[in-house]
Amino acid sequence: MIVRPRRLRENAVIRNMTAETRLSASMLVYPVFIREGHNIIEDIPAMPGQKRYSPDTFPRRLEELAKTGVGSVLLFGIPEHKDEVGSQAYAENGVAQQALRIGKKNFPEMMLIGDVCMCEYTSHGHCGVLKGETVDNDPTLKLLAKTAVSQAAAGADVIAPSDMMDGRVAAIRKALDEADMQDKIIFSYAVKYASAFYGPFREAAGSEPAFGDRCSYQMDPRNVREALKEAKLDVEEGADMIMLKPGLPYLDMLRAVKEQSPVPVGAYCVSGEYSMIKAAAANGWLDEERVICESAICLARGGADIIITYFAPELAKWIKEGKI
Ligand SMILES: [Zn+2]
């Protein structure tokens, strides 16, 4: 035999030297849930280990993250009051805006990414305003743009629209520019499939639709070319970075999107992926640490420049310890 591939697998030194994929803490984003109230840190039963914070306790979480080396967070606001038009999404003192202000003041070096959508804020739980039983695209754009401007003004460095309305990136870009915030980055959820893997998130954020589903705006899991079209449109409309979700079950799409994308691509390892690993580990069926590391490596290998994951603090710690 002339070629023996096992030579390069002989020991950890050679394996590390020749590894084709490397992770760094700088590519990790940690999603965090902010609820209204004071002095609250509460468990999310469907996502063991994850918590909801009130705006005043949010900086404590940021401090812990900064210590582990995670420098970016993605914020989801959970308002006390919901209505038909999701008015708390763009209220000056909305829950996300409060958290962004406190977060930016205490940790100016931390990158704060504001999730922009209506579903946590509407009484019907859909991602925009309704006309009958469907989400009305164009009137929704105005509210999304308003939400983006208000989050950016409160301290968001990056705006991440997750609603899947047509034309939202262009509408948000225009509104930010008109508000003299040309430097705010747009990180769009360009390819968001209508996935059952979001289940635990809906409990965490209280955003279950009151009727129907999100299939008329999120993408059909059967489609490939549609994802490429969505990704291309968002970039043309001004997205600085794009995201795909869920992560692991959609690695083929991550690779396909990455190959055509001129901008950085993020993958969101969603709540269902998190909770499956947690549940299996709690039962002793999986080695939690190894599965978390492997999942993150697979997302990076699949093309993710950025990984949005609830495991960000653990991953950052293990990266620092040289375990990944
Ligand atoms: Zn939504």
py3Dmol code that shows the C-alpha trace and the ligand (Angstrom):
import py3Dmol

protein = """\
ATOM      1  CA  MET A   1       0.000   0.000   0.000  1.00  0.00           C
ATOM      2  CA  ILE A   2       1.311   3.423  -0.936  1.00  0.00           C
ATOM      3  CA  VAL A   3      -1.477   5.465   0.573  1.00  0.00           C
ATOM      4  CA  ARG A   4      -2.500   4.777   4.127  1.00  0.00           C
ATOM      5  CA  PRO A   5      -5.053   7.404   5.257  1.00  0.00           C
ATOM      6  CA  ARG A   6      -4.755   6.179   8.850  1.00  0.00           C
ATOM      7  CA  ARG A   7      -1.271   7.757   9.136  1.00  0.00           C
ATOM      8  CA  LEU A   8      -2.936  11.148   9.536  1.00  0.00           C
ATOM      9  CA  ARG A   9      -5.204   9.813  12.270  1.00  0.00           C
ATOM     10  CA  GLU A  10      -2.517   8.250  14.404  1.00  0.00           C
ATOM     11  CA  ASN A  11      -2.597  10.713  17.318  1.00  0.00           C
ATOM     12  CA  ALA A  12      -4.246  13.936  18.448  1.00  0.00           C
ATOM     13  CA  VAL A  13      -1.357  16.140  17.311  1.00  0.00           C
ATOM     14  CA  ILE A  14      -1.538  15.038  13.701  1.00  0.00           C
ATOM     15  CA  ARG A  15      -5.348  14.966  13.749  1.00  0.00           C
ATOM     16  CA  ASN A  16      -5.454  18.528  15.033  1.00  0.00           C
ATOM     17  CA  MET A  17      -2.837  19.684  12.558  1.00  0.00           C
ATOM     18  CA  THR A  18      -4.737  18.312   9.580  1.00  0.00           C
ATOM     19  CA  ALA A  19      -8.312  19.032  10.720  1.00  0.00           C
ATOM     20  CA  GLU A  20     -10.318  20.563   7.890  1.00  0.00           C
ATOM     21  CA  THR A  21     -12.805  22.348  10.131  1.00  0.00           C
ATOM     22  CA  ARG A  22     -11.984  24.526  13.117  1.00  0.00           C
ATOM     23  CA  LEU A  23     -14.287  26.263  15.517  1.00  0.00           C
ATOM     24  CA  SER A  24     -13.700  29.562  17.198  1.00  0.00           C
ATOM     25  CA  ALA A  25     -15.728  31.246  19.935  1.00  0.00           C
ATOM     26  CA  SER A  26     -15.931  34.333  17.718  1.00  0.00           C
ATOM     27  CA  MET A  27     -18.365  32.523  15.407  1.00  0.00           C
ATOM     28  CA  LEU A  28     -20.857  31.724  18.172  1.00  0.00           C
ATOM     29  CA  VAL A  29     -24.089  33.586  18.915  1.00  0.00           C
ATOM     30  CA  TYR A  30     -26.136  32.858  22.029  1.00  0.00           C
ATOM     31  CA  PRO A  31     -29.952  33.292  21.853  1.00  0.00           C
ATOM     32  CA  VAL A  32     -31.524  34.739  24.988  1.00  0.00           C
ATOM     33  CA  PHE A  33     -35.148  35.196  26.048  1.00  0.00           C
ATOM     34  CA  ILE A  34     -36.158  38.427  27.776  1.00  0.00           C
ATOM     35  CA  ARG A  35     -39.472  38.683  29.577  1.00  0.00           C
ATOM     36  CA  GLU A  36     -41.055  41.620  31.276  1.00  0.00           C
ATOM     37  CA  GLY A  37     -40.702  42.155  35.019  1.00  0.00           C
ATOM     38  CA  HIS A  38     -38.004  42.677  37.621  1.00  0.00           C
ATOM     39  CA  ASN A  39     -35.456  40.415  39.193  1.00  0.00           C
ATOM     40  CA  ILE A  40     -36.613  37.378  37.229  1.00  0.00           C
ATOM     41  CA  ILE A  41     -34.498  34.432  36.121  1.00  0.00           C
ATOM     42  CA  GLU A  42     -36.853  31.556  35.386  1.00  0.00           C
ATOM     43  CA  ASP A  43     -36.464  28.089  33.917  1.00  0.00           C
ATOM     44  CA  ILE A  44     -37.858  27.094  30.525  1.00  0.00           C
ATOM     45  CA  PRO A  45     -39.149  23.539  31.120  1.00  0.00           C
ATOM     46  CA  ALA A  46     -39.018  22.466  27.445  1.00  0.00           C
ATOM     47  CA  MET A  47     -35.402  23.624  27.191  1.00  0.00           C
ATOM     48  CA  PRO A  48     -33.606  22.324  30.312  1.00  0.00           C
ATOM     49  CA  GLY A  49     -30.770  24.654  31.284  1.00  0.00           C
ATOM     50  CA  GLN A  50     -32.163  27.671  29.398  1.00  0.00           C
ATOM     51  CA  LYS A  51     -33.790  30.584  31.227  1.00  0.00           C
ATOM     52  CA  ARG A  52     -35.855  33.681  30.705  1.00  0.00           C
ATOM     53  CA  TYR A  53     -34.418  36.901  32.078  1.00  0.00           C
ATOM     54  CA  SER A  54     -36.043  40.210  32.903  1.00  0.00           C
ATOM     55  CA  PRO A  55     -34.252  43.272  31.463  1.00  0.00           C
ATOM     56  CA  ASP A  56     -32.583  44.006  34.824  1.00  0.00           C
ATOM     57  CA  THR A  57     -31.136  40.481  35.201  1.00  0.00           C
ATOM     58  CA  PHE A  58     -30.051  40.284  31.542  1.00  0.00           C
ATOM     59  CA  PRO A  59     -26.642  41.933  32.233  1.00  0.00           C
ATOM     60  CA  ARG A  60     -25.849  39.090  34.666  1.00  0.00           C
ATOM     61  CA  ARG A  61     -26.191  36.659  31.778  1.00  0.00           C
ATOM     62  CA  LEU A  62     -24.068  38.909  29.563  1.00  0.00           C
ATOM     63  CA  GLU A  63     -21.373  38.930  32.217  1.00  0.00           C
ATOM     64  CA  GLU A  64     -21.322  35.125  32.356  1.00  0.00           C
ATOM     65  CA  LEU A  65     -21.176  34.931  28.560  1.00  0.00           C
ATOM     66  CA  ALA A  66     -18.359  37.456  28.329  1.00  0.00           C
ATOM     67  CA  LYS A  67     -16.358  35.318  30.785  1.00  0.00           C
ATOM     68  CA  THR A  68     -16.716  32.237  28.594  1.00  0.00           C
ATOM     69  CA  GLY A  69     -15.702  34.172  25.478  1.00  0.00           C
ATOM     70  CA  VAL A  70     -19.099  34.458  23.768  1.00  0.00           C
ATOM     71  CA  GLY A  71     -19.289  37.950  22.299  1.00  0.00           C
ATOM     72  CA  SER A  72     -22.683  37.984  20.554  1.00  0.00           C
ATOM     73  CA  VAL A  73     -26.250  37.462  21.699  1.00  0.00           C
ATOM     74  CA  LEU A  74     -29.539  37.249  19.830  1.00  0.00           C
ATOM     75  CA  LEU A  75     -32.420  38.735  21.830  1.00  0.00           C
ATOM     76  CA  PHE A  76     -36.035  37.581  21.834  1.00  0.00           C
ATOM     77  CA  GLY A  77     -38.512  39.774  23.705  1.00  0.00           C
ATOM     78  CA  ILE A  78     -41.568  38.366  25.446  1.00  0.00           C
ATOM     79  CA  PRO A  79     -44.036  41.167  26.256  1.00  0.00           C
ATOM     80  CA  GLU A  80     -46.624  41.151  29.029  1.00  0.00           C
ATOM     81  CA  HIS A  81     -49.235  42.696  26.762  1.00  0.00           C
ATOM     82  CA  LYS A  82     -50.066  41.331  23.298  1.00  0.00           C
ATOM     83  CA  ASP A  83     -52.468  42.818  20.747  1.00  0.00           C
ATOM     84  CA  GLU A  84     -53.601  42.393  17.141  1.00  0.00           C
ATOM     85  CA  VAL A  85     -50.837  44.620  15.756  1.00  0.00           C
ATOM     86  CA  GLY A  86     -48.022  43.613  18.137  1.00  0.00           C
ATOM     87  CA  SER A  87     -47.569  47.168  19.366  1.00  0.00           C
ATOM     88  CA  GLN A  88     -45.078  46.173  22.077  1.00  0.00           C
ATOM     89  CA  ALA A  89     -42.641  45.096  19.351  1.00  0.00           C
ATOM     90  CA  TYR A  90     -41.996  48.736  18.434  1.00  0.00           C
ATOM     91  CA  ALA A  91     -42.880  50.445  21.726  1.00  0.00           C
ATOM     92  CA  GLU A  92     -40.096  52.722  22.882  1.00  0.00           C
ATOM     93  CA  ASN A  93     -40.099  51.016  26.244  1.00  0.00           C
ATOM     94  CA  GLY A  94     -40.863  47.539  24.938  1.00  0.00           C
ATOM     95  CA  VAL A  95     -39.227  44.608  26.691  1.00  0.00           C
ATOM     96  CA  ALA A  96     -36.591  44.077  23.975  1.00  0.00           C
ATOM     97  CA  GLN A  97     -35.801  47.787  23.870  1.00  0.00           C
ATOM     98  CA  GLN A  98     -35.350  47.894  27.664  1.00  0.00           C
ATOM     99  CA  ALA A  99     -32.980  44.929  27.536  1.00  0.00           C
ATOM    100  CA  LEU A 100     -31.022  46.363  24.606  1.00  0.00           C
ATOM    101  CA  ARG A 101     -30.560  49.664  26.440  1.00  0.00           C
ATOM    102  CA  ILE A 102     -29.399  48.033  29.671  1.00  0.00           C
ATOM    103  CA  GLY A 103     -27.264  45.487  27.818  1.00  0.00           C
ATOM    104  CA  LYS A 104     -25.502  48.068  25.649  1.00  0.00           C
ATOM    105  CA  LYS A 105     -24.888  50.369  28.588  1.00  0.00           C
ATOM    106  CA  ASN A 106     -23.283  47.637  30.714  1.00  0.00           C
ATOM    107  CA  PHE A 107     -21.517  45.681  27.967  1.00  0.00           C
ATOM    108  CA  PRO A 108     -20.801  48.065  25.078  1.00  0.00           C
ATOM    109  CA  GLU A 109     -18.331  45.607  23.536  1.00  0.00           C
ATOM    110  CA  MET A 110     -20.928  42.812  23.320  1.00  0.00           C
ATOM    111  CA  MET A 111     -22.648  42.469  19.931  1.00  0.00           C
ATOM    112  CA  LEU A 112     -26.394  42.683  20.460  1.00  0.00           C
ATOM    113  CA  ILE A 113     -28.552  41.193  17.720  1.00  0.00           C
ATOM    114  CA  GLY A 114     -32.263  42.008  17.874  1.00  0.00           C
ATOM    115  CA  ASP A 115     -34.653  39.400  16.522  1.00  0.00           C
ATOM    116  CA  VAL A 116     -37.329  41.281  14.610  1.00  0.00           C
ATOM    117  CA  CYS A 117     -40.676  39.528  14.239  1.00  0.00           C
ATOM    118  CA  MET A 118     -44.261  40.057  15.364  1.00  0.00           C
ATOM    119  CA  CYS A 119     -45.188  36.567  16.595  1.00  0.00           C
ATOM    120  CA  GLU A 120     -44.108  37.054  20.224  1.00  0.00           C
ATOM    121  CA  TYR A 121     -46.063  40.328  20.280  1.00  0.00           C
ATOM    122  CA  THR A 122     -49.346  39.581  18.496  1.00  0.00           C
ATOM    123  CA  SER A 123     -52.384  38.200  20.335  1.00  0.00           C
ATOM    124  CA  HIS A 124     -52.919  35.702  17.474  1.00  0.00           C
ATOM    125  CA  GLY A 125     -49.259  34.584  17.487  1.00  0.00           C
ATOM    126  CA  HIS A 126     -48.670  35.076  13.762  1.00  0.00           C
ATOM    127  CA  CYS A 127     -45.636  36.863  12.363  1.00  0.00           C
ATOM    128  CA  GLY A 128     -47.521  39.889  11.039  1.00  0.00           C
ATOM    129  CA  VAL A 129     -50.854  41.691  10.892  1.00  0.00           C
ATOM    130  CA  LEU A 130     -53.816  39.673   9.688  1.00  0.00           C
ATOM    131  CA  LYS A 131     -56.272  40.118   6.866  1.00  0.00           C
ATOM    132  CA  GLY A 132     -58.881  37.481   7.602  1.00  0.00           C
ATOM    133  CA  GLU A 133     -56.823  34.465   8.551  1.00  0.00           C
ATOM    134  CA  THR A 134     -53.739  35.224   6.482  1.00  0.00           C
ATOM    135  CA  VAL A 135     -50.798  37.446   7.288  1.00  0.00           C
ATOM    136  CA  ASP A 136     -50.979  40.616   5.216  1.00  0.00           C
ATOM    137  CA  ASN A 137     -47.500  41.093   3.793  1.00  0.00           C
ATOM    138  CA  ASP A 138     -47.160  44.773   2.933  1.00  0.00           C
ATOM    139  CA  PRO A 139     -48.763  46.374   5.998  1.00  0.00           C
ATOM    140  CA  THR A 140     -46.568  44.035   8.081  1.00  0.00           C
ATOM    141  CA  LEU A 141     -43.432  45.482   6.475  1.00  0.00           C
ATOM    142  CA  LYS A 142     -44.130  48.892   8.005  1.00  0.00           C
ATOM    143  CA  LEU A 143     -44.345  47.391  11.488  1.00  0.00           C
ATOM    144  CA  LEU A 144     -41.197  45.313  11.017  1.00  0.00           C
ATOM    145  CA  ALA A 145     -39.311  48.408   9.832  1.00  0.00           C
ATOM    146  CA  LYS A 146     -40.587  50.355  12.824  1.00  0.00           C
ATOM    147  CA  THR A 147     -39.517  47.554  15.165  1.00  0.00           C
ATOM    148  CA  ALA A 148     -36.054  47.414  13.582  1.00  0.00           C
ATOM    149  CA  VAL A 149     -35.538  51.173  13.942  1.00  0.00           C
ATOM    150  CA  SER A 150     -36.699  51.137  17.541  1.00  0.00           C
ATOM    151  CA  GLN A 151     -34.414  48.206  18.456  1.00  0.00           C
ATOM    152  CA  ALA A 152     -31.463  49.779  16.660  1.00  0.00           C
ATOM    153  CA  ALA A 153     -32.081  53.078  18.469  1.00  0.00           C
ATOM    154  CA  ALA A 154     -32.185  51.201  21.784  1.00  0.00           C
ATOM    155  CA  GLY A 155     -28.770  49.635  21.180  1.00  0.00           C
ATOM    156  CA  ALA A 156     -29.020  46.708  18.757  1.00  0.00           C
ATOM    157  CA  ASP A 157     -25.904  46.520  16.585  1.00  0.00           C
ATOM    158  CA  VAL A 158     -27.515  44.004  14.276  1.00  0.00           C
ATOM    159  CA  ILE A 159     -31.132  43.542  13.170  1.00  0.00           C
ATOM    160  CA  ALA A 160     -32.257  39.982  12.461  1.00  0.00           C
ATOM    161  CA  PRO A 161     -35.660  39.800  10.742  1.00  0.00           C
ATOM    162  CA  SER A 162     -37.161  36.327  11.185  1.00  0.00           C
ATOM    163  CA  ASP A 163     -40.705  36.844   9.868  1.00  0.00           C
ATOM    164  CA  MET A 164     -40.225  35.583   6.259  1.00  0.00           C
ATOM    165  CA  MET A 165     -42.355  38.367   4.719  1.00  0.00           C
ATOM    166  CA  ASP A 166     -41.468  39.319   1.141  1.00  0.00           C
ATOM    167  CA  GLY A 167     -39.499  42.546   0.874  1.00  0.00           C
ATOM    168  CA  ARG A 168     -38.749  42.967   4.594  1.00  0.00           C
ATOM    169  CA  VAL A 169     -34.997  43.369   4.213  1.00  0.00           C
ATOM    170  CA  ALA A 170     -35.410  46.250   1.741  1.00  0.00           C
ATOM    171  CA  ALA A 171     -38.046  47.873   3.956  1.00  0.00           C
ATOM    172  CA  ILE A 172     -35.839  47.584   7.049  1.00  0.00           C
ATOM    173  CA  ARG A 173     -32.724  48.843   5.242  1.00  0.00           C
ATOM    174  CA  LYS A 174     -34.614  51.882   3.960  1.00  0.00           C
ATOM    175  CA  ALA A 175     -36.050  52.668   7.387  1.00  0.00           C
ATOM    176  CA  LEU A 176     -32.670  52.319   9.130  1.00  0.00           C
ATOM    177  CA  ASP A 177     -30.988  54.552   6.543  1.00  0.00           C
ATOM    178  CA  GLU A 178     -33.719  57.177   6.828  1.00  0.00           C
ATOM    179  CA  ALA A 179     -33.243  57.139  10.600  1.00  0.00           C
ATOM    180  CA  ASP A 180     -29.543  57.845  10.012  1.00  0.00           C
ATOM    181  CA  MET A 181     -28.479  54.363  11.096  1.00  0.00           C
ATOM    182  CA  GLN A 182     -26.635  53.317   7.943  1.00  0.00           C
ATOM    183  CA  ASP A 183     -24.091  51.328   9.945  1.00  0.00           C
ATOM    184  CA  LYS A 184     -26.550  48.933  11.540  1.00  0.00           C
ATOM    185  CA  ILE A 185     -26.095  45.439  10.143  1.00  0.00           C
ATOM    186  CA  ILE A 186     -28.930  43.282   8.784  1.00  0.00           C
ATOM    187  CA  PHE A 187     -28.576  39.560   9.481  1.00  0.00           C
ATOM    188  CA  SER A 188     -31.700  38.112   7.876  1.00  0.00           C
ATOM    189  CA  TYR A 189     -33.249  34.737   8.482  1.00  0.00           C
ATOM    190  CA  ALA A 190     -33.262  34.311   4.702  1.00  0.00           C
ATOM    191  CA  VAL A 191     -34.001  30.594   4.648  1.00  0.00           C
ATOM    192  CA  LYS A 192     -36.390  29.677   7.429  1.00  0.00           C
ATOM    193  CA  TYR A 193     -38.254  26.445   6.972  1.00  0.00           C
ATOM    194  CA  ALA A 194     -41.685  25.794   8.501  1.00  0.00           C
ATOM    195  CA  SER A 195     -40.241  23.287  10.935  1.00  0.00           C
ATOM    196  CA  ALA A 196     -41.571  21.240  13.835  1.00  0.00           C
ATOM    197  CA  PHE A 197     -38.091  21.544  15.361  1.00  0.00           C
ATOM    198  CA  TYR A 198     -39.137  24.993  16.659  1.00  0.00           C
ATOM    199  CA  GLY A 199     -41.515  23.378  19.155  1.00  0.00           C
ATOM    200  CA  PRO A 200     -39.687  24.129  22.431  1.00  0.00           C
ATOM    201  CA  PHE A 201     -39.038  27.739  21.341  1.00  0.00           C
ATOM    202  CA  ARG A 202     -42.755  28.385  21.176  1.00  0.00           C
ATOM    203  CA  GLU A 203     -43.070  27.453  24.811  1.00  0.00           C
ATOM    204  CA  ALA A 204     -40.001  29.521  25.675  1.00  0.00           C
ATOM    205  CA  ALA A 205     -41.239  32.635  23.878  1.00  0.00           C
ATOM    206  CA  GLY A 206     -44.988  32.100  24.192  1.00  0.00           C
ATOM    207  CA  SER A 207     -45.398  32.465  20.438  1.00  0.00           C
ATOM    208  CA  GLU A 208     -47.620  29.526  19.485  1.00  0.00           C
ATOM    209  CA  PRO A 209     -50.074  30.623  16.727  1.00  0.00           C
ATOM    210  CA  ALA A 210     -53.652  30.779  18.056  1.00  0.00           C
ATOM    211  CA  PHE A 211     -54.900  29.127  14.857  1.00  0.00           C
ATOM    212  CA  GLY A 212     -53.429  27.557  11.736  1.00  0.00           C
ATOM    213  CA  ASP A 213     -49.693  27.335  11.091  1.00  0.00           C
ATOM    214  CA  ARG A 214     -46.900  29.351   9.491  1.00  0.00           C
ATOM    215  CA  CYS A 215     -46.757  27.448   6.199  1.00  0.00           C
ATOM    216  CA  SER A 216     -47.985  30.415   4.146  1.00  0.00           C
ATOM    217  CA  TYR A 217     -44.859  32.409   4.964  1.00  0.00           C
ATOM    218  CA  GLN A 218     -42.145  30.029   6.177  1.00  0.00           C
ATOM    219  CA  MET A 219     -40.583  27.637   3.685  1.00  0.00           C
ATOM    220  CA  ASP A 220     -41.616  24.154   2.672  1.00  0.00           C
ATOM    221  CA  PRO A 221     -39.046  21.565   3.885  1.00  0.00           C
ATOM    222  CA  ARG A 222     -39.336  19.821   0.516  1.00  0.00           C
ATOM    223  CA  ASN A 223     -37.796  22.720  -1.399  1.00  0.00           C
ATOM    224  CA  VAL A 224     -34.247  23.411  -2.490  1.00  0.00           C
ATOM    225  CA  ARG A 225     -34.411  26.005  -5.277  1.00  0.00           C
ATOM    226  CA  GLU A 226     -36.862  28.091  -3.299  1.00  0.00           C
ATOM    227  CA  ALA A 227     -34.230  28.452  -0.573  1.00  0.00           C
ATOM    228  CA  LEU A 228     -31.665  29.672  -3.073  1.00  0.00           C
ATOM    229  CA  LYS A 229     -34.196  32.181  -4.379  1.00  0.00           C
ATOM    230  CA  GLU A 230     -34.938  33.455  -0.858  1.00  0.00           C
ATOM    231  CA  ALA A 231     -31.238  33.770  -0.035  1.00  0.00           C
ATOM    232  CA  LYS A 232     -30.530  35.650  -3.264  1.00  0.00           C
ATOM    233  CA  LEU A 233     -33.450  38.037  -2.763  1.00  0.00           C
ATOM    234  CA  ASP A 234     -32.363  38.980   0.757  1.00  0.00           C
ATOM    235  CA  VAL A 235     -28.836  39.738  -0.410  1.00  0.00           C
ATOM    236  CA  GLU A 236     -30.181  41.841  -3.292  1.00  0.00           C
ATOM    237  CA  GLU A 237     -32.359  43.725  -0.822  1.00  0.00           C
ATOM    238  CA  GLY A 238     -29.362  44.571   1.331  1.00  0.00           C
ATOM    239  CA  ALA A 239     -28.841  41.767   3.849  1.00  0.00           C
ATOM    240  CA  ASP A 240     -25.255  41.924   5.138  1.00  0.00           C
ATOM    241  CA  MET A 241     -25.397  38.354   6.442  1.00  0.00           C
ATOM    242  CA  ILE A 242     -27.968  35.603   6.018  1.00  0.00           C
ATOM    243  CA  MET A 243     -29.129  32.736   8.178  1.00  0.00           C
ATOM    244  CA  LEU A 244     -30.638  29.324   7.677  1.00  0.00           C
ATOM    245  CA  LYS A 245     -32.759  27.394  10.162  1.00  0.00           C
ATOM    246  CA  PRO A 246     -33.075  24.720  11.441  1.00  0.00           C
ATOM    247  CA  GLY A 247     -29.459  23.544  11.403  1.00  0.00           C
ATOM    248  CA  LEU A 248     -28.608  19.859  11.465  1.00  0.00           C
ATOM    249  CA  PRO A 249     -31.547  18.397   9.484  1.00  0.00           C
ATOM    250  CA  TYR A 250     -30.850  20.981   6.751  1.00  0.00           C
ATOM    251  CA  LEU A 251     -27.096  20.601   6.217  1.00  0.00           C
ATOM    252  CA  ASP A 252     -27.606  20.005   2.497  1.00  0.00           C
ATOM    253  CA  MET A 253     -29.335  23.372   2.251  1.00  0.00           C
ATOM    254  CA  LEU A 254     -26.647  25.047   4.318  1.00  0.00           C
ATOM    255  CA  ARG A 255     -24.050  23.832   1.831  1.00  0.00           C
ATOM    256  CA  ALA A 256     -26.173  24.858  -1.171  1.00  0.00           C
ATOM    257  CA  VAL A 257     -26.842  28.343   0.211  1.00  0.00           C
ATOM    258  CA  LYS A 258     -23.201  28.792   1.185  1.00  0.00           C
ATOM    259  CA  GLU A 259     -22.007  27.960  -2.298  1.00  0.00           C
ATOM    260  CA  GLN A 260     -24.017  30.733  -3.906  1.00  0.00           C
ATOM    261  CA  SER A 261     -23.811  33.318  -1.112  1.00  0.00           C
ATOM    262  CA  PRO A 262     -21.564  36.370  -1.444  1.00  0.00           C
ATOM    263  CA  VAL A 263     -22.201  37.203   2.235  1.00  0.00           C
ATOM    264  CA  PRO A 264     -21.483  35.317   5.494  1.00  0.00           C
ATOM    265  CA  VAL A 265     -23.922  32.512   6.261  1.00  0.00           C
ATOM    266  CA  GLY A 266     -25.176  31.589   9.710  1.00  0.00           C
ATOM    267  CA  ALA A 267     -26.872  28.382  10.818  1.00  0.00           C
ATOM    268  CA  TYR A 268     -29.298  28.319  13.734  1.00  0.00           C
ATOM    269  CA  CYS A 269     -29.152  25.147  15.820  1.00  0.00           C
ATOM    270  CA  VAL A 270     -32.781  25.504  16.947  1.00  0.00           C
ATOM    271  CA  SER A 271     -34.631  24.718  20.167  1.00  0.00           C
ATOM    272  CA  GLY A 272     -35.723  21.243  19.034  1.00  0.00           C
ATOM    273  CA  GLU A 273     -32.137  20.273  18.272  1.00  0.00           C
ATOM    274  CA  TYR A 274     -31.145  21.553  21.710  1.00  0.00           C
ATOM    275  CA  SER A 275     -33.924  19.760  23.580  1.00  0.00           C
ATOM    276  CA  MET A 276     -33.388  16.448  21.759  1.00  0.00           C
ATOM    277  CA  ILE A 277     -29.763  16.386  22.855  1.00  0.00           C
ATOM    278  CA  LYS A 278     -30.686  17.412  26.404  1.00  0.00           C
ATOM    279  CA  ALA A 279     -33.410  14.768  26.677  1.00  0.00           C
ATOM    280  CA  ALA A 280     -31.237  11.979  25.306  1.00  0.00           C
ATOM    281  CA  ALA A 281     -28.340  12.986  27.557  1.00  0.00           C
ATOM    282  CA  ALA A 282     -30.606  13.116  30.620  1.00  0.00           C
ATOM    283  CA  ASN A 283     -31.595   9.536  29.879  1.00  0.00           C
ATOM    284  CA  GLY A 284     -27.992   8.475  29.486  1.00  0.00           C
ATOM    285  CA  TRP A 285     -28.519   7.646  25.802  1.00  0.00           C
ATOM    286  CA  LEU A 286     -25.962  10.091  24.404  1.00  0.00           C
ATOM    287  CA  ASP A 287     -22.670  11.550  25.548  1.00  0.00           C
ATOM    288  CA  GLU A 288     -23.840  15.159  25.837  1.00  0.00           C
ATOM    289  CA  GLU A 289     -20.486  16.903  25.503  1.00  0.00           C
ATOM    290  CA  ARG A 290     -19.363  14.888  22.502  1.00  0.00           C
ATOM    291  CA  VAL A 291     -22.703  15.285  20.706  1.00  0.00           C
ATOM    292  CA  ILE A 292     -22.758  19.058  21.272  1.00  0.00           C
ATOM    293  CA  CYS A 293     -19.224  19.385  19.903  1.00  0.00           C
ATOM    294  CA  GLU A 294     -19.919  17.132  16.951  1.00  0.00           C
ATOM    295  CA  SER A 295     -23.115  19.015  16.076  1.00  0.00           C
ATOM    296  CA  ALA A 296     -21.303  22.344  16.037  1.00  0.00           C
ATOM    297  CA  ILE A 297     -18.442  20.924  13.969  1.00  0.00           C
ATOM    298  CA  CYS A 298     -20.943  19.518  11.461  1.00  0.00           C
ATOM    299  CA  LEU A 299     -22.613  22.915  11.068  1.00  0.00           C
ATOM    300  CA  ALA A 300     -19.234  24.548  10.441  1.00  0.00           C
ATOM    301  CA  ARG A 301     -18.230  21.793   8.030  1.00  0.00           C
ATOM    302  CA  GLY A 302     -21.570  22.213   6.258  1.00  0.00           C
ATOM    303  CA  GLY A 303     -20.758  25.857   5.566  1.00  0.00           C
ATOM    304  CA  ALA A 304     -21.743  27.905   8.617  1.00  0.00           C
ATOM    305  CA  ASP A 305     -19.568  30.964   9.162  1.00  0.00           C
ATOM    306  CA  ILE A 306     -21.672  31.807  12.202  1.00  0.00           C
ATOM    307  CA  ILE A 307     -23.433  29.362  14.534  1.00  0.00           C
ATOM    308  CA  ILE A 308     -26.412  30.488  16.586  1.00  0.00           C
ATOM    309  CA  THR A 309     -26.742  28.003  19.411  1.00  0.00           C
ATOM    310  CA  TYR A 310     -28.018  27.617  22.974  1.00  0.00           C
ATOM    311  CA  PHE A 311     -24.822  25.626  23.559  1.00  0.00           C
ATOM    312  CA  ALA A 312     -22.619  28.678  22.826  1.00  0.00           C
ATOM    313  CA  PRO A 313     -21.265  29.065  26.404  1.00  0.00           C
ATOM    314  CA  GLU A 314     -20.366  25.362  26.685  1.00  0.00           C
ATOM    315  CA  LEU A 315     -18.801  25.342  23.219  1.00  0.00           C
ATOM    316  CA  ALA A 316     -16.758  28.474  23.949  1.00  0.00           C
ATOM    317  CA  LYS A 317     -15.474  26.870  27.152  1.00  0.00           C
ATOM    318  CA  TRP A 318     -14.518  23.634  25.417  1.00  0.00           C
ATOM    319  CA  ILE A 319     -12.866  25.510  22.559  1.00  0.00           C
ATOM    320  CA  LYS A 320     -10.786  27.409  25.133  1.00  0.00           C
ATOM    321  CA  GLU A 321      -9.849  24.120  26.827  1.00  0.00           C
ATOM    322  CA  GLY A 322      -8.755  22.696  23.494  1.00  0.00           C
ATOM    323  CA  LYS A 323     -11.419  19.988  23.504  1.00  0.00           C
ATOM    324  CA  ILE A 324     -12.701  20.935  20.045  1.00  0.00           C
TER     325      ILE A 324
END
"""
ligand_1 = """\
1
ZN
Zn -42.295 35.105 13.948
"""
view = py3Dmol.view(width=600, height=400)
view.addModel(protein, "pdb")
view.setStyle({"model": 0}, {"cartoon": {"style": "trace"}})
view.addModel(ligand_1, "xyz")
view.setStyle({"model": 1}, {"stick": {}})
view.zoomTo()
view.show()
